[in-house]
Structures are given as C-alpha cells and as structure tokens.
Amino acid sequence: MKVTADQDKCIGAGQCVLTVEQVFDQRDEDGIVVLLNPEPAEEHAEAVHQAAAMCPSGAITVED
C-alpha cells in the first residue's frame, strides 16, 4: 500500500489523524496534513482507506 497526501488540497479538517494517527499528523501552525508513513503496515489498511474516504477535500490517495 502506498499513501500520498496533497498538502495543497488539505483544508485541515483532521479526520485522517483521528482515524489513524500512526500514519497521519497535522502541522501545528495551520492543521495541514503531514504524512508520517507513506507505506503503512497492512494492519492499518482499513483505517487508511477510511481516512481517505472521509477526507472532505480529497487530499489523501491510497494505492494498493
């Protein structure tokens, strides 16, 4: 699995961080997504897909 997060699209809603904090974080100054792990473990696959689906700006892309 490969995850990308487009910081230009991100609006700082934080749903990704709430869904899987092992993969996503937010910058303190503006809440924009920070990708902690672009190739997360399989155990996080379901949560990563959920985070991508919940992202209101479509900033998260997952390739299996």
Summary of the structure (lengths in Angstrom):
residues: 64
radius of gyration: 10.3
end to end distance: 4.4
largest distance: 31.6
contacts: 173
relative contact order: 0.36
helix: 28%
strand: 22%
